[in-house]
Amino acid sequence: MRVMKWSMIALAVSAGTTQFAMASSQDESKGFIEDSTLTSKTRMLYMNRDYRNGAGNISKNGDGAAPYKSGYREDWGLSELLNYESGFTQGTVGVGVDAFAMGTLRLDGGAGRQGNGLFGTKSDGSPEDTQSKIGGAVKFRLSDTVLKYGNQFVASPVFSTDDSRLLPEVATGTLITSKEIKGLELSAGRFTALSSQTGMARDSINGPHEPGLTAANIAGATYQFTDNLVGGVAASDVDEYFKKQYVNLNYTLPIAESQALNFDLNGYRTSSQGEERAGNVDNKIWSLAAAYSIGAHKFTLAHQRSTGDSGYYYGVDGGGTIFLANSVQYSDFNGKDERSWQGRYDLNMASYGVPGLSFMARYVKGDNISTDTGEGKEHEFDFESKYVMQEGPAKDLSFRLRSAIYRSTSNYQADTNDVRVIVEYPLNIL
């Protein structure tokens, strides 16, 4: 489930700031220390999932299977992420390093209530009290092209590390990003390990079968055709799993000073290969979202459709690798042959004198899901409120409440009420 999506248009806008045939980023380097940054992000997450039927932790019969005593899962924890990014040394080729240190502290959630993906599990089945992870990468820059090797966070549509719990996933490998031409960003990489959000080992992502990720080769490009039109393509080859291709078009039509209409099209094609460790994956899925903004209000309609011999598969290539409109808080609406529709409303209270306060509500309904027991259907209602401190010593401290009510038929998934409280405090130290 990808919750915190990276916008393709944001990537392209950043690429558009590069000046062609002008001074490059490396020419303007101030030095290894002078351009260094050190940031911290403190996150507290409370997560409660109440499974209404067919799921749980503690079996009534003691055999680990249904029926269960309760479907109640509750976790509460605290995490800290320190992230250091050096500048580049001066000269034709700049050299730098990135490093991070992260850890979690369990505040609540025992063996009978764990299962929301916040903590690892001890040998006795109880959740870990504390966990920690460190890593780093070396980087080189020539003109406006950067090569980075080591541990890193990745945000490609075909390989994206997830950050929806206490700690993010971490990929190990090589990534090259080039912005030599104004408006164009090119990227290519190879990753050979991926650690999960609760796995502290270098390679702790497992697919349906061992050994998890062995190698993933990726490539992508985004281009800003005009101020309002951005396009992107990407492809991946995940060894012994599948090959995946992605396309995106994002167009904004200004209507008036405070009005705009935005269209966002995303699509994937995935085909299994080699040992087919994810099974026989044969899927095409796309989504189209139209958003109308007027002042403090935004209204969004979206449609998503999946076809092929399987549903859309992701995870071994990163838990965030699903850049689709109807991938929401609980469900991705990516089942085999599934069709889904979304209606969403966003309100920014800054226009009403309360800057930093926002609300969101959405409803997504999916049907035509091919299952072993017939047609599956699902629907989800989400509500979110968020407040970000605007000034003072606690500036940028945010409080967010997320709630999802999910229901399905034909036992496609267990009916669930999902509540999350997230408090985050980002801080620029250097």
N, C-alpha and C positions, 0 to 999 in steps of 0.2 A: 504494500500500500504506500503509495507516495502521497504524503500530506503536504509537505513543504516544497512545492514545485518551483523550479528555476524557469524563468520566462525566456523563451527564445528571442523575444524582441529586446529584452534587456541585454542579452549577449551581443546582439547585432548593433544596438545603439552604442555600446562600449567600443565595438570594433569601428564604428563610424567616426569616432573621435580621433583615430590615427590619421595623421596628415601625410598623404602620399608625396614623395619626393621632397619632404621637409626633414627636419631633425628627427631622428628616430628616438625611441624610448631609451636605448642604450647610450646615445649621444648625450642625453640629458641626465644620465645617472650621477647622483651626488656621492655615491660610495656605499660600501657594505654596511657600515654602521649608521651613516647619515640618513639613509632611507629605510632603516629598520622600523618595524612595528611589533608591538606586543599587546595582545588583546586577551581578555578573559570573558567567558560566558558562564554564568551560574544559572542553572535551571533546576526548578523543583517541579516534579510531575506527580500528580495523583491520578490514578486511572482505575476505573471501576467498570467491570463488564458483568452484567446480569443476564445470563443465558436463560431464556424463557422456556426452552424445551430441548431435550436431546443432547445436552453438553454439560460437563462438570469436571470437577477435580477428584472428588472422593466417591468411589463406587460403594453402593449399598451392600453389594455382595462380596466386596473385598478382592475382586478379580480385575479391577481397573477398567471394567466395561460398564455400560449403562445397565440398570438405572443408577443415577447419582443422588447422593444426599442433598447436594445443592449445586447450582450452576453459578455461584457467586464467586467472582475473581476480583481481588482488590490489591493494588500495589501502590506504594508511595515512596518516592526516593528523591535524592538530591545529587546533582552532578556538577562537575567543574571541568571546563575545557580551557586550557592555556594554549595560545597559538602564537608562535614567534615566526615572523617573516623578515629575513634580512633584506637589505638592498642588494644591488649588484656592484661588484668592483668596477672601477672605471677602465676604459680601454675598448678595443674592438670587440672582445668577447668578455662579457661580465659573468662573474661567478657569485653565487649566493647559496644560502641554505634556508630551509624551512624546518620547523620542529614543533611538536605538540606534546602536551602531557594532559591526560584526562583521567577522571576517576568518578566513582559513584559511591553513595552511602545509602543503604536501605533504612528507611524510616519506619516502614510498616509493610506487612505482607508475609504471612507464614506459608508453610508447605501446602496447607489446605486451601489457600486463597491465591497462590501465585499463578502465573500463566499468561500475563499480559505483555511479556517481552521486555520487562524493565531490568531483570537481574538474571545472571547465570544460575545454574543449579549445582548444589554440592552432591557428593556421592550418596548421601543419605536422603536426597530428594528435597531438602530444604533450600531456600534461596540464599545466595551469597550475601554476606553483610556488607562487604566492600569489594570493589574491583578497580583496577587501574590499568592504564595502557600508555605507552610512550612511543614516539616514532619521529621520523624525520626524512627529509629529502634534500638532495643537492640539485641545484638548478643553474642553467647557463643561458645567457641571452646574447644573441647576435642581431643587431638592428632591432626589429620588432618581432622577433621570433624567440620563443622561450622553450627550452627542453628541460623537463624535470624528471628525475628518477628517484624513486623511493616510496615512502608512505604518503598518501595524499587523499584528499577528498575530491570526488569527480562528479561532474554534473552534465554528462552527455545524455541525450535521449536514449542511447543504446547501451549505456553503462553509467549508472548513477548511484552513488552511495546514499543510503537512507539516513535521515536524521529525525525520525518521528517519535523516538523514545528518549531516554536519558542521554545516551551517547550515540554519535554517528558511526556508521560503518567506515572502515578504512581500507583502501585499495593499495596494493603494492605493484609498482610497475613503472613504465615510462610513458610520458605524455608530452607531445610537441604541440604548441599553439602558436600560430602565425597570424599577424595582423599587418602585413607589409603593404597591402592595398586598401585604400580607404573604403570602408563599408564591408569588407570581406574578412571573415575570420575562418581560418582553416585549422583543423586539429586531427591528430592521429596518435594512437597509443597502443601499447600492449601491456596487459595486466595479468599477473600470474598468481595472485593471492588476493583474498578478500576476507577481512575479519568482520564478524557480525556485530550487532549492537550490544550483545551480551557476551560475546566470545572474545577473550583477551588474547588468544593465540593469533599468530600472523595470518593463518588460513583457517577460518572457522565457519565459513559458509558451506553448507552441504545441500546438494540437490536431493532428489528422491533416492539417489544411490551415491555411495562414495565414489571418487574422493572429493566431490565438490568442484570448485573451479580449478582447472588446470592451466588454461590460457584463454584470454579474450583479446582479440585484435579489433580495434575500432578506428573509424575515420568519420569526419564530418565537416560540414561547411555551412555557414550562415552568410547571407548577403542582404544588405539593405538597399533595395532597388530605388526607393524614394524615401522621403521623410516618413511616409505612412505605410509602406509596404516592405515586409521582411519575409525572406524565404530561407528554409533550412533543409538539409538532407544529412543523413547519417547512416552508417552501416556497421555491423559487427559480425565477427566470426568467433563463436564460443566453442572451443575445442570439445568434441564428442557430445555436444548438446544440440546447437542449432546455429543457423545464420539468420540475421535480422536486418531489415531495412526500415528506414523511417523518413517521413517527409512532413514538412510544416509550412504553412502559409499564414501570415498574420497581417491583416489590413485594417487600418483605422480611417474612418471617414469623418472628418470634422463637419459638424452641422452648424453650430453657432459657438459663441465664446465659451459657453458652459455645457455644450451638448456634443456628443460624439457617438458614432456607431462603430463597433469593432467586430471583426470576423476572425475566428481562429480555427484553422483546419489542421488536424493531426492524424497521421496514419502509420500503421506498422504492418509489415509482412514478415512472418516467422516460419522457417522450415527446419525440421530436425535433420541432423547429420551424424555420421560416425556411429558411436555406440547408442545414440538416442537415450542418453541418461535421464532426460526429462520425459521420456516416452515419445510417442509419435506426435510431434508438434507440427501442425499444419494450420496456420491461422492468418487471416487478414482482419484487421480491425481499424476503424477510423471514427473520428468524432468531429463534429462541427458545432461551434458555439458562436452565438451572436449576442453581443452585449450592448445595450443602449444606456448611456450615461447622461444624466441631466442634473446638474448641480450636485447635491449631496447623495443622489440616488443612482443606483445602477440596477438594471433589469437584464437578466441573462436567460436565454433559452438554448438548450443543447440537445443534440441527438448523437447517439453512438451506436455502431453496428459491428457485430463480429460474425465472420463466416469462416468456413473451413471444417476440417475433420477434428479440430480440437478448439479449446478456448485459448486466449492469449496467455503465454507463459513468461514469467520473469522471476528473478530472485537470485539465481546463481550469478547473474550479471548485475546484481545490485538491487536492493529492495526499493529503490526509487525509480526504476526503469519502466515507468508507465506514464508518459506525458499525454494523458487523455482527459477529456473534459469531465467524464463521469467517474473518474477515480476519485472517490470522496473519502469521508472519514472512516467508514467501516468497509464498505464494499467497493470493488473496482468495476462492477457490471461488465465483466469481460468473459463471461461463460461462452460455451460453444453455441453458436448461432444466436446469441443474445442480441436483442434490440432494446435500447433504453432511451428515455427522455428525461430532461432535467429542466426545472424552473427554479431560478435563484433570484434573491433580492439582497442588495447590499446598501447600507446606510452609513454615511460618514457624518458624525455629529459635529465636526468642525464648523460646518455651515450654520449650525444652531448654537454656536458659542461654547461648545465643549470639544476643543481640539484634543485628539488622541483617543477619543471614544468612537468605536465602530460596532456595527451589528451585521450579522449575516444569517439568512434563513434559506434553505433549499430543500427541494423534494425531487427524488430520482426514482423512476419506476422502470423496471426491466421485465421482459417476457420473452417467450419463444426459446427458452434455454433448453437445449437437448440434454436430457439426463437418462439414466438407465430405467427410471420409473415413469417417464413421460415428460411433458413440458414443465419446466420450472419457471417460477416467477419470483421476483423480489422487489422490494421497495424500501426506501430509506428517507427519513426526515432528519435534517441536521439543523442545529442552531448554534451560533457562536457569537460571543460578545468579547470585546477586547478593549483594554485601556492601556495607553502608553504615557508615562509621565513625560511632560514636555519641558520641564526646567527644574533647577535645583540640584542638590547633590545626588538625587536618585533619578536624574534625567535618563530616559530610555528604559527604565524599569517597566516591564509590561506584565499585565494580569490577563489571563485568557480562560474563558469557560467554553468548553465544547461539549455538545450533547448530540448523540445519534440514536434514533430509534429505528431498528432494522427488523424487517419481517420477510419471510420467504415461504413458498409453498413447495410441495413435492420433496420436502426434506433437502432442498438444495443447499441451504446452510441453516445453522441454528438461529432462531429468533433471539435478538440481543438488544439490550439497552446499554449504550456505551457513554460514560461520562468521564471527562478529563478536565482537570484544573492545572494550568501551566503558568508558572511564574518564571520570568527570565530577566536577567540583569547583565547586559553586555557592557564592558568597560574597556576603554582604550587606555592602556597603561603607558605605552610609548607612542 
